[in-house]
Amino acid sequence: MNRRSLVPTMSLLEAFEASARHGSFTHAASELHLTQSAVSRQVQALEKSLGMQLFNRYGRKIILTEIGAGYAREIANALASIRSATSQVIAFRTGVGSLQLAILPTFGSKWLLPRLSNFYLHHPGVLVHIHSRIGHFNLLQSGIDAAITAGDGPWPGLVSHPLLEDERVVIASPGLLKKIKLKRPEDLYQHILLGVSTRPQAWMDWFNNQKLSPSQIQMGTLFEFTAHLIQAVVAGMGVGVVTRVLIEEELKAGSLVIPFEQKVAGKHRYCLVYPHEKENFPPLVAFRNWVLAQSKK
């Protein structure tokens, strides 16, 4: 088989990928600055060249076939890689460009985003596009340039830079402390303890660190996001244990307090990670130097 026949033209692939993502020829046409009929013809041309139907058509409604859905996933990753490679070439030529950055949602909203205006002040030619990610994902295949994540490493195939330690503290609202006794760690046995589903062992680790048995604790709601846990504690729903750097704003505002001086070094730390081949990518170099300096303040 001629290898060229296995590589449809970019215009056909872009028309199909946009249509698959939007589930609409009309919306794809708007994104690509084409007419709806032009996008429809390009998708039909692609289907003809492949000899397979990629969409089922119901009037103006389109739904991917099983083959089409699988092809769309592969094409989306390939186009993301091509766009990323092209942006890197342009960035190396001009010294400016964009950085695709994945972050943990709460860390992003509580620590990174309040500081990001300072980055733009010093690097006006670089745009940082933020992608929220929780849990493991394949950075090398995602089209994302770098990530700020929490873990204890190692990070196979990636360069890593430690940013902040995961120092855990107990938090409560001032209003709740007016109603309950919370003078020493043992008093926690009498109260509802809130947690985060991604760190179910956080309270057990804290009690073990204080040489106290965790068998008597009363666990309450587990939240998917740390931000929701913080909001619940502010509202007086219970007591939480969180990374201190995530509650700086609430501590300054007085909506949260730390009732005990005892703190626990978490098993994880926040790190900036990226593939080796991105090490000299100008937007990443600018962001890396900036965020490392910020983490030391």
C-alpha positions, 0 to 999 in steps of 0.5 A: 500500500502506498504510504501516502494513501495512509496520510489524509490531507490536514484540511480533511483531518481538521474538519473531521476532528472539529466535527467530532469534538463539537458533534456538529458540522455547523460548530466545526465550520464556525471554528475553522472559518468555513461554511457548513457545507464545506466541512460536510464535504471534507468529512465525506471526502475523508470517509470516501478515502478511508472506505468507512463511515465515520458519522451516522447522520440524522438530519442535521444531527451527527453521531460518531460511529464506533470506528469514527469515535476510535479514529477521532481519539487518535486524530485528536492526539496526533493533531495536538502533537503537531500543533505543539511541535509547531508552536515550539519551533515558533517559540524557539525562533521568537523567544515567545509563545505559549505553555500548556500547563496541567495543574491540580485544581486547588493548588492552581486556584489557591497558590498559582493563579493569585501569583500569575499576574506577576509572571505576565508582568515579567514575561508579557510575550508568554501565554500560560494555558491552564489545564486541570488534572487530578490523578495520573495521566500520560504527560508525554502523550497529552500534548501538554508541555509541563505539569505541577503535581503532587507526589513523592516521585520518581517521575520516569522519563520526566525532569522534576523540580521540587516547589513546595513541601506538603506541610499538613495542618488542622483547620477549623472555623472561628465560629465552630471553635466558639461552640466546641472544645478543641484545645489539644489533639485528643479533643478531635476524637469528639468531633467530625473530621472531614477529608478528601477522597484522593487522600483518605489516609490524611487523618490517620497519618496526622494522628499516627504522627502525634502518637495517637490512635486513629481507631477512635476518630469519627470520619465525616464527608469525603470531598472530591476536591480540597477546595470543597473541603476548605469551603466546608470547614469555613462553613463550620461543617467540621474540622479538616487537615490540609496543606498549609499553602492552600489556605493562606488567603483564609488565614489572612482573612480570619475565616480559618484558624489553626487550633494546634501548633502541631504540623505533619510533613506530608508524604508528597510534595508539589513538583514541576515536571516535564519531558526532557525534550522540553527542557530548553523550550523558551516559554517553559524556561521562563515559567520554570525560572519564575515558579522556582523563585516564587516557591522560595518566597 
